[in-house]
Amino acid sequence: MRKFQILLQQDRDGWITAECPELPGCVSQGRTEAEALVNIREAIFVSLEARAAHGLPLEVTAKVLEVEVEVPA
């Protein structure tokens, strides 16, 4: 078992998008947060399976940082 950070965002239509920053391109969605989490777990599993099948490393290093940006008035 391994833990992954997940970014959740709600779009204009109310859908929840879930993204795993540690696995580029690993994105899913759901009508609810719970559904989005189920779907992103499956997407992560499939992504890791594909990486293993193609000889890519399973350990992807990603940094989550904060930056400060001036917001226009």
TORNUKOL-36494 format. One record per atom (N, C-alpha, C): residue number from 1; residue in three letters; atom name; z, x, y. Coordinates in Angstrom, 3 decimals, decimal comma. Layout:
<pts>
+-----+-----+------+----------+----------+----------+
|   n | res | atom |       c3 |       c1 |       c2 |
+-----+-----+------+----------+----------+----------+
| NUM | ALA |   CA |        Z |        X |        Y |
...
+-----+-----+------+----------+----------+----------+
</pts>
This chain:
<pts>
+-----+-----+------+----------+----------+----------+
|   n | res | atom |       c3 |       c1 |       c2 |
+-----+-----+------+----------+----------+----------+
|   1 | MET |    N |    0,000 |    0,840 |   -1,184 |
|   1 | MET |   CA |    0,000 |    0,000 |    0,000 |
|   1 | MET |    C |    0,000 |    0,883 |    1,245 |
|   2 | ARG |    N |   -0,662 |    0,426 |    2,261 |
|   2 | ARG |   CA |   -0,709 |    1,122 |    3,542 |
|   2 | ARG |    C |   -0,725 |    0,087 |    4,658 |
|   3 | LYS |    N |   -0,100 |    0,406 |    5,760 |
|   3 | LYS |   CA |   -0,077 |   -0,495 |    6,911 |
|   3 | LYS |    C |   -1,170 |   -0,094 |    7,895 |
|   4 | PHE |    N |   -1,782 |   -1,108 |    8,522 |
|   4 | PHE |   CA |   -2,809 |   -0,894 |    9,531 |
|   4 | PHE |    C |   -2,440 |   -1,680 |   10,784 |
|   5 | GLN |    N |   -2,744 |   -1,124 |   11,940 |
|   5 | GLN |   CA |   -2,552 |   -1,859 |   13,186 |
|   5 | GLN |    C |   -3,722 |   -2,808 |   13,366 |
|   6 | ILE |    N |   -3,412 |   -3,990 |   13,880 |
|   6 | ILE |   CA |   -4,419 |   -5,024 |   14,076 |
|   6 | ILE |    C |   -4,353 |   -5,489 |   15,531 |
|   7 | LEU |    N |   -5,516 |   -5,667 |   16,130 |
|   7 | LEU |   CA |   -5,627 |   -6,217 |   17,482 |
|   7 | LEU |    C |   -6,107 |   -7,660 |   17,349 |
|   8 | LEU |    N |   -5,351 |   -8,594 |   17,913 |
|   8 | LEU |   CA |   -5,722 |  -10,013 |   17,888 |
|   8 | LEU |    C |   -6,065 |  -10,469 |   19,298 |
|   9 | GLN |    N |   -7,178 |  -11,201 |   19,419 |
|   9 | GLN |   CA |   -7,580 |  -11,763 |   20,711 |
|   9 | GLN |    C |   -8,139 |  -13,156 |   20,478 |
|  10 | GLN |    N |   -7,817 |  -14,060 |   21,395 |
|  10 | GLN |   CA |   -8,359 |  -15,408 |   21,307 |
|  10 | GLN |    C |   -9,583 |  -15,513 |   22,211 |
|  11 | ASP |    N |  -10,688 |  -16,073 |   21,674 |
|  11 | ASP |   CA |  -11,892 |  -16,212 |   22,490 |
|  11 | ASP |    C |  -11,899 |  -17,556 |   23,218 |
|  12 | ARG |    N |  -12,938 |  -17,790 |   23,999 |
|  12 | ARG |   CA |  -13,019 |  -19,009 |   24,813 |
|  12 | ARG |    C |  -13,061 |  -20,282 |   23,982 |
|  13 | ASP |    N |  -13,544 |  -20,182 |   22,743 |
|  13 | ASP |   CA |  -13,636 |  -21,349 |   21,873 |
|  13 | ASP |    C |  -12,365 |  -21,578 |   21,061 |
|  14 | GLY |    N |  -11,371 |  -20,725 |   21,242 |
|  14 | GLY |   CA |  -10,102 |  -20,873 |   20,550 |
|  14 | GLY |    C |   -9,984 |  -20,087 |   19,258 |
|  15 | TRP |    N |  -11,069 |  -19,439 |   18,812 |
|  15 | TRP |   CA |  -11,016 |  -18,627 |   17,601 |
|  15 | TRP |    C |  -10,201 |  -17,365 |   17,862 |
|  16 | ILE |    N |   -9,544 |  -16,872 |   16,833 |
|  16 | ILE |   CA |   -8,782 |  -15,627 |   16,913 |
|  16 | ILE |    C |   -9,607 |  -14,530 |   16,254 |
|  17 | THR |    N |   -9,903 |  -13,486 |   17,020 |
|  17 | THR |   CA |  -10,612 |  -12,324 |   16,495 |
|  17 | THR |    C |   -9,574 |  -11,270 |   16,126 |
|  18 | ALA |    N |   -9,735 |  -10,689 |   14,942 |
|  18 | ALA |   CA |   -8,844 |   -9,638 |   14,468 |
|  18 | ALA |    C |   -9,665 |   -8,376 |   14,247 |
|  19 | GLU |    N |   -9,168 |   -7,272 |   14,775 |
|  19 | GLU |   CA |   -9,883 |   -6,000 |   14,664 |
|  19 | GLU |    C |   -8,920 |   -4,920 |   14,199 |
|  20 | CYS |    N |   -9,393 |   -4,046 |   13,332 |
|  20 | CYS |   CA |   -8,604 |   -2,913 |   12,855 |
|  20 | CYS |    C |   -9,159 |   -1,650 |   13,504 |
|  21 | PRO |    N |   -8,520 |   -1,145 |   14,564 |
|  21 | PRO |   CA |   -9,046 |    0,020 |   15,279 |
|  21 | PRO |    C |   -9,184 |    1,276 |   14,415 |
|  22 | GLU |    N |   -8,402 |    1,380 |   13,353 |
|  22 | GLU |   CA |   -8,458 |    2,560 |   12,492 |
|  22 | GLU |    C |   -9,724 |    2,608 |   11,641 |
|  23 | LEU |    N |  -10,377 |    1,449 |   11,472 |
|  23 | LEU |   CA |  -11,596 |    1,378 |   10,666 |
|  23 | LEU |    C |  -12,714 |    0,837 |   11,539 |
|  24 | PRO |    N |  -13,499 |    1,709 |   12,152 |
|  24 | PRO |   CA |  -14,551 |    1,262 |   13,066 |
|  24 | PRO |    C |  -15,446 |    0,187 |   12,443 |
|  25 | GLY |    N |  -15,637 |   -0,892 |   13,202 |
|  25 | GLY |   CA |  -16,480 |   -1,991 |   12,742 |
|  25 | GLY |    C |  -15,774 |   -3,005 |   11,863 |
|  26 | CYS |    N |  -14,498 |   -2,791 |   11,587 |
|  26 | CYS |   CA |  -13,749 |   -3,705 |   10,729 |
|  26 | CYS |    C |  -13,167 |   -4,824 |   11,590 |
|  27 | VAL |    N |  -13,889 |   -5,946 |   11,632 |
|  27 | VAL |   CA |  -13,533 |   -7,081 |   12,489 |
|  27 | VAL |    C |  -13,681 |   -8,358 |   11,681 |
|  28 | SER |    N |  -12,807 |   -9,325 |   11,941 |
|  28 | SER |   CA |  -12,918 |  -10,639 |   11,324 |
|  28 | SER |    C |  -12,389 |  -11,662 |   12,316 |
|  29 | GLN |    N |  -12,331 |  -12,909 |   11,886 |
|  29 | GLN |   CA |  -11,812 |  -13,951 |   12,774 |
|  29 | GLN |    C |  -11,282 |  -15,111 |   11,947 |
|  30 | GLY |    N |  -10,619 |  -16,029 |   12,633 |
|  30 | GLY |   CA |  -10,120 |  -17,240 |   11,997 |
|  30 | GLY |    C |   -9,830 |  -18,284 |   13,054 |
|  31 | ARG |    N |   -9,700 |  -19,510 |   12,616 |
|  31 | ARG |   CA |   -9,373 |  -20,599 |   13,554 |
|  31 | ARG |    C |   -7,930 |  -20,509 |   14,037 |
|  32 | THR |    N |   -7,077 |  -19,890 |   13,207 |
|  32 | THR |   CA |   -5,666 |  -19,696 |   13,558 |
|  32 | THR |    C |   -5,319 |  -18,224 |   13,376 |
|  33 | GLU |    N |   -4,176 |  -17,825 |   13,903 |
|  33 | GLU |   CA |   -3,726 |  -16,445 |   13,730 |
|  33 | GLU |    C |   -3,517 |  -16,143 |   12,246 |
|  34 | ALA |    N |   -2,910 |  -17,084 |   11,530 |
|  34 | ALA |   CA |   -2,663 |  -16,889 |   10,099 |
|  34 | ALA |    C |   -3,976 |  -16,693 |    9,343 |
|  35 | GLU |    N |   -4,982 |  -17,509 |    9,649 |
|  35 | GLU |   CA |   -6,280 |  -17,382 |    8,986 |
|  35 | GLU |    C |   -6,947 |  -16,058 |    9,352 |
|  36 | ALA |    N |   -6,844 |  -15,665 |   10,610 |
|  36 | ALA |   CA |   -7,427 |  -14,389 |   11,043 |
|  36 | ALA |    C |   -6,772 |  -13,220 |   10,306 |
|  37 | LEU |    N |   -5,464 |  -13,291 |   10,086 |
|  37 | LEU |   CA |   -4,766 |  -12,212 |    9,378 |
|  37 | LEU |    C |   -5,176 |  -12,146 |    7,914 |
|  38 | VAL |    N |   -5,342 |  -13,300 |    7,275 |
|  38 | VAL |   CA |   -5,828 |  -13,312 |    5,889 |
|  38 | VAL |    C |   -7,214 |  -12,677 |    5,840 |
|  39 | ASN |    N |   -8,076 |  -13,071 |    6,774 |
|  39 | ASN |   CA |   -9,453 |  -12,581 |    6,784 |
|  39 | ASN |    C |   -9,545 |  -11,090 |    7,097 |
|  40 | ILE |    N |   -8,703 |  -10,590 |    8,005 |
|  40 | ILE |   CA |   -8,776 |   -9,160 |    8,336 |
|  40 | ILE |    C |   -8,232 |   -8,316 |    7,176 |
|  41 | ARG |    N |   -7,260 |   -8,841 |    6,444 |
|  41 | ARG |   CA |   -6,784 |   -8,109 |    5,256 |
|  41 | ARG |    C |   -7,936 |   -7,936 |    4,254 |
|  42 | GLU |    N |   -8,692 |   -9,005 |    4,052 |
|  42 | GLU |   CA |   -9,840 |   -8,931 |    3,151 |
|  42 | GLU |    C |  -10,891 |   -7,967 |    3,693 |
|  43 | ALA |    N |  -11,146 |   -8,008 |    4,998 |
|  43 | ALA |   CA |  -12,127 |   -7,107 |    5,607 |
|  43 | ALA |    C |  -11,693 |   -5,648 |    5,467 |
|  44 | ILE |    N |  -10,418 |   -5,377 |    5,639 |
|  44 | ILE |   CA |   -9,907 |   -4,011 |    5,479 |
|  44 | ILE |    C |  -10,106 |   -3,550 |    4,041 |
|  45 | PHE |    N |   -9,768 |   -4,406 |    3,080 |
|  45 | PHE |   CA |   -9,927 |   -4,053 |    1,669 |
|  45 | PHE |    C |  -11,393 |   -3,734 |    1,359 |
|  46 | VAL |    N |  -12,301 |   -4,592 |    1,810 |
|  46 | VAL |   CA |  -13,731 |   -4,382 |    1,557 |
|  46 | VAL |    C |  -14,216 |   -3,113 |    2,254 |
|  47 | SER |    N |  -13,740 |   -2,867 |    3,461 |
|  47 | SER |   CA |  -14,113 |   -1,654 |    4,189 |
|  47 | SER |    C |  -13,660 |   -0,409 |    3,432 |
|  48 | LEU |    N |  -12,435 |   -0,429 |    2,928 |
|  48 | LEU |   CA |  -11,926 |    0,715 |    2,173 |
|  48 | LEU |    C |  -12,691 |    0,901 |    0,864 |
|  49 | GLU |    N |  -13,052 |   -0,201 |    0,213 |
|  49 | GLU |   CA |  -13,868 |   -0,126 |   -1,002 |
|  49 | GLU |    C |  -15,216 |    0,529 |   -0,717 |
|  50 | ALA |    N |  -15,855 |    0,107 |    0,366 |
|  50 | ALA |   CA |  -17,162 |    0,657 |    0,738 |
|  50 | ALA |    C |  -17,040 |    2,133 |    1,088 |
|  51 | ARG |    N |  -15,982 |    2,504 |    1,807 |
|  51 | ARG |   CA |  -15,787 |    3,914 |    2,158 |
|  51 | ARG |    C |  -15,627 |    4,752 |    0,894 |
|  52 | ALA |    N |  -14,848 |    4,257 |   -0,055 |
|  52 | ALA |   CA |  -14,631 |    4,987 |   -1,312 |
|  52 | ALA |    C |  -15,941 |    5,109 |   -2,091 |
|  53 | ALA |    N |  -16,720 |    4,039 |   -2,148 |
|  53 | ALA |   CA |  -17,981 |    4,040 |   -2,887 |
|  53 | ALA |    C |  -18,991 |    5,022 |   -2,305 |
|  54 | HIS |    N |  -18,897 |    5,272 |   -0,999 |
|  54 | HIS |   CA |  -19,839 |    6,175 |   -0,335 |
|  54 | HIS |    C |  -19,253 |    7,568 |   -0,083 |
|  55 | GLY |    N |  -18,096 |    7,827 |   -0,665 |
|  55 | GLY |   CA |  -17,491 |    9,152 |   -0,541 |
|  55 | GLY |    C |  -16,928 |    9,456 |    0,835 |
|  56 | LEU |    N |  -16,688 |    8,416 |    1,623 |
|  56 | LEU |   CA |  -16,108 |    8,616 |    2,954 |
|  56 | LEU |    C |  -14,591 |    8,662 |    2,848 |
|  57 | PRO |    N |  -13,929 |    9,358 |    3,754 |
|  57 | PRO |   CA |  -12,469 |    9,441 |    3,682 |
|  57 | PRO |    C |  -11,825 |    8,076 |    3,930 |
|  58 | LEU |    N |  -10,766 |    7,805 |    3,178 |
|  58 | LEU |   CA |  -10,025 |    6,559 |    3,367 |
|  58 | LEU |    C |   -9,025 |    6,685 |    4,510 |
|  59 | GLU |    N |   -8,612 |    7,899 |    4,784 |
|  59 | GLU |   CA |   -7,667 |    8,140 |    5,867 |
|  59 | GLU |    C |   -8,448 |    8,388 |    7,152 |
|  60 | VAL |    N |   -8,497 |    7,410 |    7,996 |
|  60 | VAL |   CA |   -9,176 |    7,528 |    9,278 |
|  60 | VAL |    C |   -8,108 |    7,681 |   10,343 |
|  61 | THR |    N |   -8,236 |    8,714 |   11,146 |
|  61 | THR |   CA |   -7,250 |    8,965 |   12,186 |
|  61 | THR |    C |   -7,683 |    8,281 |   13,479 |
|  62 | ALA |    N |   -6,812 |    7,464 |   13,999 |
|  62 | ALA |   CA |   -7,083 |    6,796 |   15,272 |
|  62 | ALA |    C |   -5,829 |    6,882 |   16,127 |
|  63 | LYS |    N |   -6,022 |    7,024 |   17,409 |
|  63 | LYS |   CA |   -4,916 |    7,022 |   18,350 |
|  63 | LYS |    C |   -4,985 |    5,745 |   19,167 |
|  64 | VAL |    N |   -3,841 |    5,150 |   19,398 |
|  64 | VAL |   CA |   -3,756 |    4,004 |   20,294 |
|  64 | VAL |    C |   -3,008 |    4,487 |   21,528 |
|  65 | LEU |    N |   -3,692 |    4,506 |   22,648 |
|  65 | LEU |   CA |   -3,114 |    4,990 |   23,898 |
|  65 | LEU |    C |   -3,201 |    3,904 |   24,959 |
|  66 | GLU |    N |   -2,470 |    4,082 |   26,015 |
|  66 | GLU |   CA |   -2,575 |    3,207 |   27,182 |
|  66 | GLU |    C |   -3,154 |    4,010 |   28,334 |
|  67 | VAL |    N |   -4,010 |    3,383 |   29,115 |
|  67 | VAL |   CA |   -4,515 |    3,994 |   30,342 |
|  67 | VAL |    C |   -4,256 |    3,034 |   31,476 |
|  68 | GLU |    N |   -4,092 |    3,582 |   32,656 |
|  68 | GLU |   CA |   -3,836 |    2,789 |   33,832 |
|  68 | GLU |    C |   -5,125 |    2,717 |   34,646 |
|  69 | VAL |    N |   -5,529 |    1,510 |   35,022 |
|  69 | VAL |   CA |   -6,757 |    1,296 |   35,764 |
|  69 | VAL |    C |   -6,457 |    0,353 |   36,921 |
|  70 | GLU |    N |   -6,946 |    0,702 |   38,102 |
|  70 | GLU |   CA |   -6,758 |   -0,161 |   39,249 |
|  70 | GLU |    C |   -7,615 |   -1,427 |   39,075 |
|  71 | VAL |    N |   -7,010 |   -2,570 |   39,317 |
|  71 | VAL |   CA |   -7,698 |   -3,853 |   39,160 |
|  71 | VAL |    C |   -8,205 |   -4,303 |   40,522 |
|  72 | PRO |    N |   -9,497 |   -4,637 |   40,631 |
|  72 | PRO |   CA |  -10,021 |   -5,087 |   41,923 |
|  72 | PRO |    C |   -9,344 |   -6,389 |   42,374 |
|  73 | ALA |    N |   -9,190 |   -6,510 |   43,648 |
|  73 | ALA |   CA |   -8,540 |   -7,711 |   44,204 |
|  73 | ALA |    C |   -9,461 |   -8,908 |   44,223 |
+-----+-----+------+----------+----------+----------+
</pts>
